[in-house]
């Protein structure tokens, strides 16, 4: 037996580190220059259909060898450390096809065993994982008798039962109704926060990623369109919002006089266009002081993830 | 009565696992046992047990009849006691049906249900997976190749119609195990190869049965109706394993007429090699998480 207690021995601070990764399927180039540093926490992977999210998961698992570039997952190269690395990764595929005539607990235990857990541990932990995802009472039921929501939970349970350091979830909310989706997102959030398991999930629902992820990676055109903490990316567009109690017109005129673009939105001034907040902060301070206005709030303009995605992927 | 001072609520719940992990060997073993269970319908509903149980019973019935007859009319069957290879011919249909049922179940079901992808996202590589599957299928097939023949011999031994002497008995038992495993591997690999090229279990089962029956019909027609060379009979895959068994037991009366030992053995090895190549290259082409 080899010990897998190497949870914190990774030489890289990033969970995943990709540099100029390329990958082709025959003549079709899926990635040409994918570069991203994915830190600990929950990371959302966004991209249009066919952008290569699932292919990227395959490369992270060492199932597909990249054509070029450097890739490190949990401090190891998936091309060379595939089996050893996969022992520490939990993977939940996008499809809902699981053996219909197998009990949930049997499946989860079996997957835990092949990830290297001794039989007794696998049995205990499969039960624990199923309780965690809310299927404790249903664990003896054949998967074929379960709803889509329950199957998604079984997939999540099999991904975490063996105690992975990293969990990769491919569209974990696909096919769920809004209530089930909320529950699933809460579960994923718990797994990422309470149990210190790093999570990378793909979703085509930006609002989901925005709700639970700390970081985001946007793939477009075979390369990294954007990557980083969501909060930073959302303010990356520049500009600031100024909320005043009074003197709106006077402050707006003062800012325009200094060459700063200003749009009045009820009690707010949206200023600066694409300029970073640091370059307009001094002007705002001076104008507000000159107008003797009451400043309630001055903050960078935050884009929604959808705005960011559309801007990066479609240039809108 | 429980000591109230030592009582505690024991609820560990889900937690981080930093304990030891077993290697790939244990993973292969786990897939092996899961596959054996699946083939036999274990831990599944009753209806999944019917086909394997009936087929296995079918393979033991002739042995029961022979041994029963040897008990009722001792001596009359003494001439048959040396014809051990013939038993592989008697159970041929059962073995073929069992192959048609079990091989697609073990191979295709994993691909259709996404289990193959889950396996590959674990420490298992395709080679490990296939080793576990071949091992499981050959083991399960041994239930209808090795064990019925052993049962047949042991029955004869018990009623006094077995081989003469301890040494001969051991030799016959060893030959039965060896031959049974070869026959199990022959049927298993053909079944697996056919199950590699289609994703429909019913279609695979039908092709497996047709493959064996058609090969026997065509080769016999060619040799006996169209005067084709005798060696073509070695391509009758119903008769080939029985012929190989007869040659291992040196029982000339069961061998294919006009087919030399080298052709017979060479064909068997060739079939095994082609089957293995079909399985290996077939699975190399399968991509998961593409």
HADDOCK unambig.tbl for C-alpha pairs under 7 A between the chains (distance, minus, plus):
assign (segid A and resid 1 and name CA) (segid B and resid 20 and name CA) 6.44 0.50 0.50
assign (segid A and resid 1 and name CA) (segid B and resid 21 and name CA) 5.91 0.50 0.50
assign (segid A and resid 1 and name CA) (segid B and resid 22 and name CA) 4.77 0.50 0.50
assign (segid A and resid 1 and name CA) (segid B and resid 23 and name CA) 6.18 0.50 0.50
assign (segid A and resid 2 and name CA) (segid B and resid 20 and name CA) 6.15 0.50 0.50
assign (segid A and resid 2 and name CA) (segid B and resid 21 and name CA) 5.85 0.50 0.50
assign (segid A and resid 2 and name CA) (segid B and resid 22 and name CA) 6.48 0.50 0.50
assign (segid A and resid 3 and name CA) (segid B and resid 19 and name CA) 6.66 0.50 0.50
assign (segid A and resid 3 and name CA) (segid B and resid 20 and name CA) 4.42 0.50 0.50
assign (segid A and resid 3 and name CA) (segid B and resid 21 and name CA) 5.72 0.50 0.50
assign (segid A and resid 4 and name CA) (segid B and resid 18 and name CA) 6.51 0.50 0.50
assign (segid A and resid 4 and name CA) (segid B and resid 19 and name CA) 6.88 0.50 0.50
assign (segid A and resid 4 and name CA) (segid B and resid 20 and name CA) 6.04 0.50 0.50
assign (segid A and resid 4 and name CA) (segid B and resid 21 and name CA) 6.18 0.50 0.50
assign (segid A and resid 5 and name CA) (segid B and resid 18 and name CA) 4.93 0.50 0.50
assign (segid A and resid 5 and name CA) (segid B and resid 19 and name CA) 6.62 0.50 0.50
assign (segid A and resid 54 and name CA) (segid B and resid 289 and name CA) 5.49 0.50 0.50
assign (segid A and resid 54 and name CA) (segid B and resid 290 and name CA) 6.05 0.50 0.50
assign (segid A and resid 55 and name CA) (segid B and resid 289 and name CA) 5.88 0.50 0.50
assign (segid A and resid 55 and name CA) (segid B and resid 290 and name CA) 4.81 0.50 0.50
assign (segid A and resid 57 and name CA) (segid B and resid 289 and name CA) 6.99 0.50 0.50
assign (segid A and resid 58 and name CA) (segid B and resid 289 and name CA) 5.30 0.50 0.50
assign (segid A and resid 58 and name CA) (segid B and resid 290 and name CA) 6.73 0.50 0.50
assign (segid A and resid 61 and name CA) (segid B and resid 121 and name CA) 6.49 0.50 0.50
assign (segid A and resid 83 and name CA) (segid B and resid 122 and name CA) 6.81 0.50 0.50
assign (segid A and resid 83 and name CA) (segid B and resid 123 and name CA) 3.84 0.50 0.50
assign (segid A and resid 83 and name CA) (segid B and resid 124 and name CA) 6.39 0.50 0.50
assign (segid A and resid 84 and name CA) (segid B and resid 123 and name CA) 6.26 0.50 0.50
assign (segid A and resid 86 and name CA) (segid B and resid 121 and name CA) 6.32 0.50 0.50
assign (segid A and resid 86 and name CA) (segid B and resid 122 and name CA) 5.24 0.50 0.50
assign (segid A and resid 86 and name CA) (segid B and resid 123 and name CA) 5.34 0.50 0.50
assign (segid A and resid 87 and name CA) (segid B and resid 122 and name CA) 5.99 0.50 0.50
assign (segid A and resid 87 and name CA) (segid B and resid 123 and name CA) 5.48 0.50 0.50
assign (segid A and resid 91 and name CA) (segid B and resid 121 and name CA) 6.61 0.50 0.50
assign (segid A and resid 97 and name CA) (segid B and resid 113 and name CA) 4.79 0.50 0.50
assign (segid A and resid 97 and name CA) (segid B and resid 114 and name CA) 5.74 0.50 0.50
assign (segid A and resid 98 and name CA) (segid B and resid 113 and name CA) 4.79 0.50 0.50
assign (segid A and resid 98 and name CA) (segid B and resid 114 and name CA) 6.02 0.50 0.50
assign (segid A and resid 98 and name CA) (segid B and resid 115 and name CA) 6.62 0.50 0.50
assign (segid A and resid 99 and name CA) (segid B and resid 113 and name CA) 5.41 0.50 0.50
assign (segid A and resid 101 and name CA) (segid B and resid 44 and name CA) 6.62 0.50 0.50
assign (segid A and resid 102 and name CA) (segid B and resid 44 and name CA) 6.95 0.50 0.50
assign (segid A and resid 110 and name CA) (segid B and resid 30 and name CA) 6.96 0.50 0.50
assign (segid A and resid 113 and name CA) (segid B and resid 27 and name CA) 6.35 0.50 0.50
assign (segid A and resid 113 and name CA) (segid B and resid 30 and name CA) 6.70 0.50 0.50
assign (segid A and resid 114 and name CA) (segid B and resid 26 and name CA) 6.87 0.50 0.50
assign (segid A and resid 114 and name CA) (segid B and resid 27 and name CA) 3.99 0.50 0.50
assign (segid A and resid 114 and name CA) (segid B and resid 30 and name CA) 6.37 0.50 0.50
assign (segid A and resid 114 and name CA) (segid B and resid 122 and name CA) 6.57 0.50 0.50
assign (segid A and resid 115 and name CA) (segid B and resid 27 and name CA) 6.85 0.50 0.50
assign (segid A and resid 115 and name CA) (segid B and resid 122 and name CA) 5.67 0.50 0.50
assign (segid A and resid 115 and name CA) (segid B and resid 123 and name CA) 6.22 0.50 0.50
assign (segid A and resid 116 and name CA) (segid B and resid 21 and name CA) 4.47 0.50 0.50
assign (segid A and resid 116 and name CA) (segid B and resid 22 and name CA) 4.41 0.50 0.50
assign (segid A and resid 116 and name CA) (segid B and resid 23 and name CA) 5.92 0.50 0.50
assign (segid A and resid 116 and name CA) (segid B and resid 26 and name CA) 6.98 0.50 0.50
assign (segid A and resid 116 and name CA) (segid B and resid 27 and name CA) 6.57 0.50 0.50
assign (segid A and resid 117 and name CA) (segid B and resid 21 and name CA) 5.21 0.50 0.50
assign (segid A and resid 117 and name CA) (segid B and resid 22 and name CA) 6.17 0.50 0.50
assign (segid A and resid 118 and name CA) (segid B and resid 21 and name CA) 6.82 0.50 0.50
assign (segid A and resid 118 and name CA) (segid B and resid 22 and name CA) 6.51 0.50 0.50
assign (segid A and resid 125 and name CA) (segid B and resid 14 and name CA) 6.93 0.50 0.50
assign (segid A and resid 128 and name CA) (segid B and resid 13 and name CA) 5.41 0.50 0.50
assign (segid A and resid 128 and name CA) (segid B and resid 14 and name CA) 4.93 0.50 0.50
assign (segid A and resid 129 and name CA) (segid B and resid 14 and name CA) 5.84 0.50 0.50
assign (segid A and resid 132 and name CA) (segid B and resid 14 and name CA) 6.45 0.50 0.50
assign (segid A and resid 163 and name CA) (segid B and resid 16 and name CA) 5.56 0.50 0.50
assign (segid A and resid 163 and name CA) (segid B and resid 17 and name CA) 4.75 0.50 0.50
assign (segid A and resid 195 and name CA) (segid B and resid 15 and name CA) 6.84 0.50 0.50
assign (segid A and resid 195 and name CA) (segid B and resid 16 and name CA) 6.38 0.50 0.50
